Amino acid sequence: MIKIIRYNDEEGRRLTEGLLSRSQLEHGNVQQTVNGILADIKEKGDKALFDYTKKFDRYDVNKDNILVTQDEIDEAYSQVDQELIRVIKRAANRIRAFHEKQKTNSWLEPSKNGEMLGQLIRPLEKVGVYVPGGKAAYPSSVLMNIIPAKVAGVDEIVMTTPPSPEGKVYPTTVVAAHIAGVDRIYKAGGAQAIGALAFGTASIPKVDKIVGPGNIFVALAKRSVYGYVNIDSVAGPSEILILADDSANPVYVAADLLSQAEHDELASAVLITDSYQLAQNVKTEVEKQTAVLERREIIEKSLDNYGAIIVVDSFDEACELSNRIAPEHIELSTREPFALLPKIKNAGAIFLGHYTPEPLGDYMAGPNHVLPTGGTARFFSPLSIDDYIKKSSILYFDRAALEELGEDVIKFAEAEGLTAHANSVKVRL
């Protein structure tokens, strides 16, 4: 169960290093298996895709039944609770409104000397969204991956997800995708679906970018096809870090730690506080709440491996540690969370105050819940419409403008030994 440790002692340093070195991509021979699947898809296309789907998902898929039809979409709506559909639509509206604010415009700026410089922003043409199959599929993630692409103006958004042996896709997955604005849904999963999206087959189009979570096979496949297509990221286990002072409610803090620990055994849930009394109270509350939770076994393994309550001497020390960990989610459960905000340099999403629990961001708040993990918040950002656009630079010079810079260009090129570059300007002058 969760431990209380001091930041500056040996155990505290060991835990920190463990958090910084976590990886879900060290799985022995899995990469070799993934490489074989991708090579088959690249060479054999649909035949390999259909064979692997039959082998792994036990569904006899073909070109006539791989696409989810309108009748199947209607059937999915009839199978999902109407109140849940209302909630999904409300979440979609909030997510869409947040991402609309991220839009930026192309620009072109002329100057008086005959030059114009600018930037052209265009959406990607085709995006593939991968969604895990079965009841482990999360409709919230469907919304988070599709809606920003739709807002960005992507021409075609296709989704792949593993079918059941009967050829069905989990109804909430279909409903969420339809509400979000997906164009087509294909019954294909695993590394084979990633390969199909990356290379294209007769049934599934080649896309420009692949986004969405998946198991180790999917994660490694996405990493392997990067370069053929773009990808969002290779996501690691979920993380929450809570910075709390003695104003925090231990019941709330414990509940928020457990909300992430229940994801899987590799999830990390850490509290940093300057109050030893709060640390003790939270530990007691974690044990009390865990005892009645459905995913108790997963939670206990997660807390044993990657959970901790770390007691620090000051919040300067807490922020220093937080910035080293660079967590996916951070909650500032303090009297004055906005005063602490300027000190947080590395985090995927920052939750301020006692009444902003992390699950609010997972489902309904509006900001994207696809966040950098494993310390990558030091240099990565949350999924946004920027992930679904491309930018081109625009340059225009008339003769007078070229003459103004030409001699400097020639000097620069000759200094680098690129005389043909220099000549390209010389012939115009």
Residue, then its C-alpha position, 0 to 999 in steps of 0.5 A: m500500500i502507499k508509503i509515506i517517505r521524506y523527499n531528501d532521504e534515500e527512499g525518496r530519491r529512489l522513488t523519484e528515479g523510478l518515476l523518471s525511468r518508467s517505460q511501457l515499451e520494454h517488452g522483449n520480443v514484442q517489437q519483433t512480432v510487431n515488425g513482422i505484422l507491419a511487413d506483412i501488411k505493407e506487402k500483402g495489404d488487405k489479405a494480411l489485414f483480414d488474416y490477422t483480424k481472423k487470427f487475433d479477433r476471431y472475426d472473418v472480415n472481408k472487403d464487404n463487412i470491414l466498414v461499419t454501416q449506417d444500419e450498424i450506427d443506428e443499432a449502436y444508438s439504440q443500445v446506448d442509454q439515452e442519458l449517456i448519449r446526452v452526457i456524451k453530446r454535452a462533453a462533445n460540445r464543451i470539448r469542441a468549444f475549447h478547441e475552437k479557441q486554439k485556432t490560428n490564422s494564416w498571415l501574409e505581411p508586406s513591407k515597403n521594400g518589395e518583399m512579403l513574408g507569411q505563414l500558410i496554415r492548412p489542415l491535414e487531409k486524412v487522419g486515422v484514429y485508433v480506438p481500443g476494442g471491447k468494454a475497455a474502450y473509452p468514449s471520452s478518448v474517442l471525443m478527445n481524438i476526433i473533435p480537434a481534428k474536426v475543428a482543425g478542418v481535416d478532410e477525412i477522419v477514419m477510425t479503426t477499432p477491433p471487432s468482436p468475434e460477431g463483427k460488432v463494435y462496442p456501441t458507445t465507441v460508435v456513438a461517440a465517434h458519430i457524435a464527434g464527426v468521424d467519416r468512416i469506422y473500420k473493423a480492424g485492430g492491433a498492429q495490423a490496423i496501424g499498418a493499414l493506416a500507415f501504408g494503405t490497403a484496398s479497404i483502408p486508406k493511407v492517412d497522414k497521421i495516426v492518433g489514439p491509445g492502444n496496447i503495447f502492440v499498438a504503441l510499438a507499431k505507431r512508433s515503427v511507422y513514424g516517418y511513413v506517417n506522423i503520430d501523436s505520441v507513444a503514450g505511457p502509463s497514467e500519472i497524477l501528482i498532487l501538491a497539497d497543504d494542510s488546507a486540503n481535504p484528505v478524503y478528496v486527495a485520497a480519492d483523486l490519487l485512487s482515480q489514477a491508480e485504478h488505470d493499471e499496475l503501472a499507473s503512478a499516484v503521488l502526493i507531495t505535501d509539507s504537512y506530515q499530519l495530512a500525509q498520515n490522514v491521506k494514507t489512512e483514507v487511501e486504505k479505507q477507500t481502496a477496500v471498497l473499490e472494484r479495481r482494488e487489486i490493480i490499485e494496490k499493485s499500482l500504489d505498491n510500485y509507483g505510489a507515494i506520499i512525499v513529505v517536503d520541507s517547503f513548497d519550493e522543494a515540492c515544485e522542484l520535485s514536481n518539475r523534475i517528474a513533469p507529470e501528466h496531471i498535477e493538482l494544486s490542492t492548496r489555499e492559494p493555488f494560483a499563487l503556486l501556478p507560476k512555479i509549475k514549469n512542466a505538466g500536461a494539465i494543471f488542476l487548481g483548487h480543492y474542487t477541480p478533480e482530475p476526472l473533471g478533465d478526463y470527461m467534461a471540462g473541455p481541455n484535451h485529456v490526451l497528455p504527455t506522460g513519462g516526463t515528456a511534459r518537459f517538451f510535449s504538449p496536450l493533444s490540440i488542433d495544432d496536431y492536425i494542421k501543417k504550416s508552410s512559410i510564404l516568401y515573395f521578393d521583387r528585384a529591389a528587395l532581392e538586391e537589398l539582401g543579395e550580396d549577404v546571401i552570396k557571402f553566406a553561401e560562399a562561406e559554406g562552400l555552396t557556390a551554386h547557391a551563391n550563383s542562384v542569386k548572382v545570375r539575378l543581380 
